[in-house]
Amino acid sequence: MTDIDNSDQVAERAHLLPEELAAGSDDPTAQAEVILAESERRTLEPEATQQESVQSDQSTSEDRTVADHA
């Protein structure tokens, strides 16, 4: 993402959520940029990021498709 493409998104995301306000943030804009970059990466590389995630199972979409049809 470039600054031109996402400046509105960054500005909007820099408005902290209630739980983020409670935790505090030294730089909401920098935080927004990181969150949006990670989100874009998950969108563009779902299999790679799923394998890296500790919050998801390790099966791939192909594994789940095969299991659904079994």
C-alpha positions as a Markdown table, in Angstrom:
| # | Residue | x | y | z |
|---|---|---|---|---|
| 1 | Met | 0.0 | 0.0 | 0.0 |
| 2 | Thr | 1.2 | 3.5 | -0.7 |
| 3 | Asp | 0.7 | 6.5 | 1.4 |
| 4 | Ile | -1.6 | 8.0 | -1.3 |
| 5 | Asp | -3.7 | 4.8 | -1.5 |
| 6 | Asn | -4.2 | 4.3 | 2.2 |
| 7 | Ser | -4.0 | 7.8 | 3.9 |
| 8 | Asp | -7.7 | 7.9 | 4.4 |
| 9 | Gln | -7.7 | 4.3 | 5.8 |
| 10 | Val | -4.8 | 5.1 | 8.1 |
| 11 | Ala | -6.5 | 8.2 | 9.4 |
| 12 | Glu | -9.8 | 6.4 | 10.0 |
| 13 | Arg | -8.0 | 3.4 | 11.7 |
| 14 | Ala | -6.0 | 5.7 | 13.8 |
| 15 | His | -9.2 | 6.5 | 15.8 |
| 16 | Leu | -8.6 | 4.0 | 18.5 |
| 17 | Leu | -11.1 | 1.4 | 19.5 |
| 18 | Pro | -12.3 | 1.5 | 23.2 |
| 19 | Glu | -10.0 | -1.4 | 24.2 |
| 20 | Glu | -7.1 | 0.3 | 22.5 |
| 21 | Leu | -7.9 | 3.6 | 24.3 |
| 22 | Ala | -7.8 | 1.7 | 27.6 |
| 23 | Ala | -4.5 | 0.1 | 26.8 |
| 24 | Gly | -3.1 | 3.4 | 25.4 |
| 25 | Ser | -1.1 | 4.0 | 22.2 |
| 26 | Asp | 2.0 | 6.2 | 21.8 |
| 27 | Asp | 1.4 | 6.6 | 18.1 |
| 28 | Pro | -2.1 | 5.7 | 16.8 |
| 29 | Thr | -1.1 | 6.6 | 13.2 |
| 30 | Ala | 1.9 | 4.3 | 13.2 |
| 31 | Gln | -0.2 | 1.6 | 14.9 |
| 32 | Ala | -2.9 | 2.0 | 12.2 |
| 33 | Glu | -0.3 | 1.7 | 9.4 |
| 34 | Val | 1.0 | -1.6 | 10.9 |
| 35 | Ile | -2.5 | -3.0 | 11.4 |
| 36 | Leu | -3.5 | -2.2 | 7.9 |
| 37 | Ala | -0.3 | -3.6 | 6.4 |
| 38 | Glu | -0.8 | -6.8 | 8.3 |
| 39 | Ser | -4.4 | -7.0 | 7.2 |
| 40 | Glu | -3.4 | -6.5 | 3.6 |
| 41 | Arg | -0.8 | -9.2 | 3.8 |
| 42 | Arg | -3.4 | -11.6 | 5.3 |
| 43 | Thr | -5.7 | -10.8 | 2.4 |
| 44 | Leu | -3.0 | -11.2 | -0.3 |
| 45 | Glu | -1.3 | -14.3 | 1.3 |
| 46 | Pro | -4.0 | -16.2 | 3.2 |
| 47 | Glu | -2.3 | -19.6 | 3.1 |
| 48 | Ala | 1.1 | -18.2 | 4.3 |
| 49 | Thr | -0.3 | -16.1 | 7.0 |
| 50 | Gln | -2.6 | -18.8 | 8.2 |
| 51 | Gln | 0.4 | -21.1 | 8.7 |
| 52 | Glu | 2.1 | -18.4 | 10.7 |
| 53 | Ser | -0.9 | -17.7 | 12.9 |
| 54 | Val | -1.2 | -19.2 | 16.4 |
| 55 | Gln | -4.9 | -18.5 | 16.3 |
| 56 | Ser | -5.8 | -20.8 | 13.5 |
| 57 | Asp | -5.6 | -24.5 | 12.8 |
| 58 | Gln | -2.9 | -25.7 | 10.5 |
| 59 | Ser | -5.2 | -27.0 | 7.8 |
| 60 | Thr | -5.2 | -25.4 | 4.4 |
| 61 | Ser | -8.3 | -24.4 | 2.4 |
| 62 | Glu | -7.7 | -27.5 | 0.3 |
| 63 | Asp | -7.6 | -29.7 | 3.4 |
| 64 | Arg | -10.9 | -28.3 | 4.5 |
| 65 | Thr | -12.5 | -28.7 | 1.1 |
| 66 | Val | -11.4 | -32.4 | 1.0 |
| 67 | Ala | -12.7 | -32.9 | 4.5 |
| 68 | Asp | -16.1 | -31.2 | 3.6 |
| 69 | His | -16.6 | -33.7 | 0.8 |
| 70 | Ala | -15.5 | -36.8 | 2.7 |
